[in-house]
């Protein structure tokens, strides 16, 4: 009897030791919710098509949803691309009826009141659900907006991080590791992806607003305009030197920042782009890790870290090591833009489709 009890206790002790080792091997992460399953890479992605867009050092992509062509049909895809070296904005369209590819580049320096000889430092571009596109300058922490025809300036605003002391310090020390991706949101808020040292998600909005986090109710719907460019006497104002062109500039302040979870940091050693997919999923691109990651579907203001959606990620195909731009079309095909200096070489790639978040 005593021997049986002793053997039973030994088995229980061995089981406890095994569980302790298993949990300990994951560090200090408590796995629940979106990261309960660490997951494995999804099926490999393959390059389906490749194009050359006349943008030097392409750094950001934006997609316009439900664009109608002259025949009343919907274009298969309509993209914008920017680089960080100049003020060129490229429009890339594939007509949904004829399949014709149309690529045009426009220098918008004069339109937004900038000198053509300056570097734009544009690392991200985003579109609303109406007719506006906005470009994010990393080093200047400034967002400039145009109409989708690239003919009219819609305004600009500065990103003020002084409201969060830790973020303010990181912003000052690492001026080349600031905003790399951007999503326009409801209530004039924007979600900005900080590149590294460390990589973060930051929500900006009007001063005095509460952070929303993100989820199905926070993103702009089709035909919904970004309200962050509306101005009034109550708006915080940042004055600029060239008042003849832009007499004032709106200021959006940092409302909340989220660090990456341990697992997300392991998968993404940097953060190059963030985009909203047609399935409502939030997708993150890491250039250094050559990895595409789907983030947790809902991020609450009360949370302090952002993680993966059920461990879901994909490795990029070989040859896309300098991936900096990402959008996902209506058929769940990722489009990847790469940062290369060589003119005439492919820098935009359409990949095989992802599995939807639903």
C-alpha positions as CSV (number, residue, x, y, z in Angstrom):
1,X,0.0,0.0,0.0
2,X,2.7,2.4,1.0
3,X,4.7,1.4,-2.0
4,X,1.7,2.1,-4.3
5,X,1.2,5.6,-2.7
6,X,4.9,6.3,-3.2
7,X,4.8,5.4,-6.8
8,X,1.7,7.5,-7.3
9,X,3.3,10.5,-5.7
10,X,6.4,10.1,-7.9
11,X,4.2,10.1,-11.0
12,X,2.4,13.2,-9.9
13,X,5.7,15.0,-9.1
14,X,7.1,14.0,-12.6
15,X,4.0,15.4,-14.2
16,X,4.3,18.7,-12.3
17,X,8.0,19.0,-13.2
18,X,7.1,18.4,-16.9
19,X,4.4,21.1,-16.9
20,X,6.7,23.6,-15.1
21,X,9.4,23.0,-17.7
22,X,7.0,23.3,-20.6
23,X,5.6,26.6,-19.4
24,X,9.0,27.9,-18.4
25,X,10.3,27.3,-21.9
26,X,8.0,30.0,-23.1
27,X,9.5,32.7,-20.9
28,X,7.2,34.9,-18.9
29,X,4.3,34.9,-21.4
30,X,0.9,34.0,-20.2
31,X,-0.8,32.5,-23.3
32,X,-4.5,33.3,-23.4
33,X,-6.9,34.8,-26.0
34,X,-5.4,35.5,-29.4
35,X,-2.0,33.9,-28.7
36,X,-3.2,30.8,-26.9
37,X,-1.9,28.8,-29.9
38,X,1.6,29.7,-31.0
39,X,0.9,28.4,-34.4
40,X,3.2,27.5,-37.3
41,X,3.8,29.2,-40.6
42,X,0.9,29.1,-43.0
43,X,1.2,27.6,-46.5
44,X,4.1,29.2,-48.4
45,X,3.4,32.3,-50.4
46,X,4.4,32.5,-54.1
47,X,4.9,35.4,-56.5
48,X,2.0,35.4,-59.0
49,X,2.8,38.7,-60.9
50,X,5.5,41.4,-60.8
51,X,5.6,45.0,-62.0
52,X,7.8,48.0,-62.1
53,X,6.5,51.2,-60.5
54,X,8.5,54.3,-61.2
55,X,9.2,55.1,-57.5
56,X,12.7,55.2,-56.2
57,X,13.1,53.3,-53.0
58,X,9.5,52.3,-52.7
59,X,8.5,52.5,-49.0
60,X,4.7,52.5,-48.8
61,X,1.5,51.3,-50.5
62,X,-2.2,52.2,-50.1
63,X,-5.2,50.5,-51.7
64,X,-8.5,52.2,-52.7
65,X,-11.5,50.0,-52.3
66,X,-14.5,49.8,-54.7
67,X,-13.1,52.2,-57.4
68,X,-15.5,52.3,-60.4
69,X,-14.2,52.3,-63.9
70,X,-15.8,54.2,-66.8
71,X,-18.0,51.2,-67.7
72,X,-19.5,51.1,-64.2
73,X,-17.6,48.0,-63.1
74,X,-15.2,47.8,-60.3
75,X,-11.5,47.9,-60.9
76,X,-9.6,44.7,-59.9
77,X,-7.1,46.9,-58.0
78,X,-6.2,50.5,-57.5
79,X,-3.0,51.3,-55.6
80,X,-0.9,54.2,-54.6
81,X,2.9,54.0,-54.0
82,X,5.4,56.4,-52.4
83,X,9.1,56.4,-51.7
84,X,11.2,58.2,-49.1
85,X,13.6,60.0,-51.5
86,X,11.2,62.4,-53.3
87,X,7.6,63.6,-53.6
88,X,6.5,61.3,-56.4
89,X,3.3,59.5,-55.9
90,X,2.5,56.6,-58.3
91,X,-1.0,55.4,-59.2
92,X,-1.2,51.8,-60.3
93,X,-4.5,50.5,-61.7
94,X,-5.7,47.2,-63.2
95,X,-8.9,47.7,-65.1
96,X,-11.5,45.1,-64.0
97,X,-13.0,44.8,-67.5
98,X,-10.0,44.9,-69.9
99,X,-7.2,43.8,-67.5
100,X,-5.2,46.8,-68.7
101,X,-2.4,47.9,-66.3
102,X,-2.1,51.7,-66.0
103,X,0.8,53.2,-64.1
104,X,1.3,57.0,-63.7
105,X,3.7,59.0,-61.4
106,X,3.1,62.5,-60.2
107,X,5.4,64.9,-58.4
108,X,3.3,66.6,-55.8
109,X,5.9,68.7,-54.1
110,X,4.4,72.0,-55.3
111,X,0.9,70.9,-54.4
112,X,1.8,70.3,-50.8
113,X,4.2,73.3,-50.6
114,X,7.5,71.5,-50.5
115,X,10.7,72.0,-52.4
116,X,11.3,69.3,-55.1
117,X,14.9,69.0,-53.9
118,X,14.0,67.8,-50.4
119,X,13.7,64.2,-49.4
120,X,10.1,63.4,-48.5
121,X,10.9,60.7,-45.9
122,X,7.5,59.3,-46.8
123,X,7.4,55.8,-45.2
124,X,3.6,55.2,-45.4
125,X,0.5,56.1,-47.4
126,X,-3.1,55.5,-46.5
127,X,-6.5,56.1,-48.1
128,X,-9.9,56.8,-46.5
129,X,-13.2,55.4,-47.8
130,X,-14.0,58.6,-49.8
131,X,-11.5,60.4,-51.9
132,X,-8.4,61.3,-49.8
133,X,-4.9,59.8,-49.5
134,X,-2.4,60.8,-46.8
135,X,1.3,60.3,-46.6
136,X,3.4,60.0,-43.5
137,X,6.9,61.6,-43.2
138,X,8.9,59.6,-40.7
139,X,11.6,62.1,-39.7
140,X,9.2,65.2,-39.6
141,X,6.3,63.3,-37.9
142,X,4.0,65.0,-40.4
143,X,1.1,63.7,-42.4
144,X,0.2,65.4,-45.7
145,X,-3.1,64.7,-47.5
146,X,-4.3,65.0,-51.1
147,X,-7.3,64.2,-53.1
148,X,-7.1,60.9,-55.0
149,X,-6.4,62.7,-58.3
150,X,-3.3,64.2,-56.7
151,X,-4.4,67.7,-57.7
152,X,-5.5,69.4,-54.5
153,X,-4.0,69.6,-51.0
154,X,-6.5,68.5,-48.4
155,X,-4.3,69.7,-45.4
156,X,-1.7,68.3,-43.1
157,X,-1.2,67.6,-39.4
158,X,1.7,67.1,-37.0
159,X,2.0,64.0,-34.8
160,X,2.7,65.1,-31.2
161,X,4.2,62.4,-28.9
162,X,4.9,64.7,-25.9
163,X,1.8,63.4,-24.1
164,X,3.5,60.0,-23.5
165,X,6.9,60.5,-21.8
166,X,8.4,57.1,-22.8
167,X,7.3,57.5,-26.4
168,X,8.6,61.1,-26.5
169,X,12.1,59.9,-25.5
170,X,12.1,57.1,-28.1
171,X,11.0,59.6,-30.8
172,X,13.8,62.0,-30.0
173,X,16.6,59.4,-29.7
174,X,15.7,57.3,-32.8
175,X,14.4,59.8,-35.4
176,X,14.8,57.2,-38.2
177,X,12.8,54.6,-36.4
178,X,9.4,56.4,-36.1
179,X,6.3,55.9,-38.2
180,X,6.6,53.2,-40.9
181,X,2.9,52.3,-41.4
182,X,-0.5,54.1,-40.9
183,X,-4.2,53.3,-41.0
184,X,-6.8,56.1,-41.0
185,X,-9.6,55.6,-38.4
186,X,-12.9,57.0,-37.3
187,X,-13.1,60.2,-35.2
188,X,-10.0,61.6,-36.9
189,X,-7.8,59.1,-35.2
190,X,-4.9,57.3,-36.9
191,X,-3.0,54.1,-36.0
192,X,0.8,54.4,-36.6
193,X,3.3,51.6,-36.7
194,X,6.7,52.5,-35.1
195,X,9.5,50.7,-36.9
196,X,11.9,49.5,-34.2
197,X,14.0,50.3,-31.1
198,X,11.4,49.1,-30.1
199,X,8.5,48.4,-32.6
200,X,5.2,49.8,-31.3
201,X,1.6,50.6,-32.2
202,X,0.6,54.1,-31.4
203,X,-2.9,55.7,-31.6
204,X,-3.1,59.4,-32.4
205,X,-6.1,61.6,-32.1
206,X,-7.4,65.1,-31.1
207,X,-6.1,66.2,-27.8
208,X,-8.5,65.3,-25.0
209,X,-9.9,62.2,-26.8
210,X,-9.7,58.7,-25.3
211,X,-8.0,56.0,-27.2
212,X,-10.2,53.5,-29.1
213,X,-7.8,50.7,-29.7
214,X,-8.9,48.9,-32.8
215,X,-11.7,46.5,-33.9
216,X,-14.5,46.3,-36.4
217,X,-16.1,49.5,-35.2
218,X,-13.0,51.7,-35.3
219,X,-12.1,51.6,-39.0
220,X,-13.5,53.7,-41.8
221,X,-16.2,52.1,-43.8
222,X,-16.6,52.3,-47.6
223,X,-17.6,55.9,-48.6
224,X,-16.6,57.2,-45.2
225,X,-14.2,60.2,-45.1
226,X,-11.4,60.7,-42.7
227,X,-12.5,63.5,-40.3
228,X,-9.0,64.3,-39.1
229,X,-8.6,67.1,-41.6
230,X,-11.7,69.1,-40.5
231,X,-10.6,72.3,-38.8
232,X,-12.2,74.8,-36.5
233,X,-11.5,77.4,-33.9
234,X,-11.4,74.7,-31.2
235,X,-8.7,72.7,-33.0
236,X,-5.1,72.7,-31.6
237,X,-2.9,74.5,-34.1
238,X,0.8,74.3,-34.9
239,X,2.1,77.2,-36.9
240,X,4.5,76.7,-39.8
241,X,7.0,79.0,-41.4
242,X,5.4,79.0,-44.8
243,X,2.0,80.4,-43.8
244,X,1.3,81.6,-47.3
245,X,0.7,78.0,-48.3
246,X,-0.4,76.4,-45.1
247,X,-1.5,79.0,-42.6
248,X,-2.1,76.4,-40.0
249,X,-1.6,72.7,-39.4
250,X,-3.6,70.5,-37.2
251,X,-2.0,68.6,-34.3
252,X,-2.9,65.0,-33.3
253,X,-1.5,63.8,-30.0
254,X,-0.4,60.3,-29.0
255,X,-3.3,58.8,-27.0
256,X,-2.0,55.3,-26.3
257,X,0.9,53.0,-27.3
258,X,1.1,49.2,-27.3
259,X,4.3,47.2,-27.1
260,X,4.7,43.9,-29.1
261,X,4.1,40.7,-27.2
262,X,7.1,38.3,-26.7
263,X,6.0,36.1,-29.6
264,X,5.4,39.0,-31.9
265,X,8.9,40.3,-31.2
266,X,10.3,36.9,-32.0
267,X,8.6,36.8,-35.4
268,X,9.1,40.5,-36.3
269,X,12.5,41.9,-35.5
270,X,11.3,45.2,-37.1
271,X,8.0,46.6,-38.3
272,X,7.7,47.9,-41.9
273,X,4.0,48.3,-42.8
274,X,0.5,47.7,-41.4
275,X,-2.7,47.4,-43.4
276,X,-6.3,46.6,-43.0
277,X,-7.4,43.6,-45.1
278,X,-10.8,43.1,-46.8
279,X,-11.6,40.5,-44.2
280,X,-11.2,43.0,-41.4
281,X,-7.9,41.6,-40.3
282,X,-4.9,43.7,-39.3
283,X,-1.7,42.6,-41.1
284,X,1.8,43.6,-40.2
285,X,4.9,43.3,-42.5
286,X,8.4,42.8,-41.1
287,X,11.2,43.6,-43.6
288,X,14.1,42.1,-41.5
289,X,12.2,38.9,-40.8
290,X,10.6,38.6,-44.3
291,X,7.4,37.8,-42.5
292,X,3.7,38.7,-42.9
293,X,1.7,38.5,-39.6
294,X,-2.0,38.8,-38.8
295,X,-2.5,40.6,-35.5
296,X,-5.1,40.0,-32.9
297,X,-8.6,41.0,-34.2
298,X,-9.4,43.4,-31.3
299,X,-7.0,45.5,-29.4
300,X,-8.5,47.2,-26.3
301,X,-7.3,50.5,-24.9
302,X,-6.9,48.7,-21.5
303,X,-4.3,46.4,-23.0
304,X,-0.6,47.2,-23.1
305,X,0.6,44.7,-25.6
306,X,-0.5,43.6,-29.1
307,X,-0.1,40.0,-30.3
308,X,-0.9,37.6,-33.1
309,X,-4.3,36.2,-34.2
310,X,-4.0,32.5,-33.2
311,X,-0.4,32.4,-34.2
312,X,-1.1,33.2,-37.8
313,X,1.9,34.2,-40.0
314,X,3.4,33.6,-43.4
315,X,7.0,33.7,-44.7
316,X,7.6,35.8,-47.8
317,X,9.0,34.2,-51.0
318,X,12.7,34.5,-51.7
319,X,13.7,37.7,-53.4
320,X,11.6,40.1,-51.3
321,X,14.1,40.8,-48.6
322,X,13.6,44.6,-48.7
323,X,9.8,44.5,-48.4
324,X,8.4,47.8,-47.1
325,X,5.0,48.2,-48.7
326,X,1.9,46.0,-48.1
327,X,-1.7,46.0,-49.1
328,X,-4.2,43.2,-49.5
329,X,-6.7,43.2,-52.4
330,X,-10.3,42.0,-52.4
331,X,-9.3,38.5,-53.3
332,X,-6.9,38.3,-50.3
333,X,-3.8,38.6,-52.5
334,X,-1.0,40.5,-50.7
335,X,0.8,43.1,-52.8
336,X,4.4,43.7,-51.6
337,X,6.5,46.7,-52.5
338,X,10.3,46.5,-52.1
339,X,12.8,49.2,-51.5
340,X,15.4,49.0,-54.3
341,X,17.4,51.7,-56.0
342,X,17.7,50.1,-59.4
343,X,15.4,51.7,-62.0
344,X,13.5,49.4,-64.3
345,X,13.5,46.4,-62.1
346,X,10.4,44.8,-60.5
347,X,9.5,46.4,-57.2
348,X,5.8,45.5,-56.9
349,X,4.7,41.9,-56.4
350,X,1.3,40.2,-56.3
351,X,1.4,37.1,-54.1
352,X,-0.8,34.0,-53.8
353,X,-3.8,34.6,-51.6
354,X,-4.0,34.4,-47.8
355,X,-6.5,32.5,-45.8
356,X,-9.2,34.9,-44.5
357,X,-9.4,35.8,-40.9
358,X,-13.0,34.4,-40.9
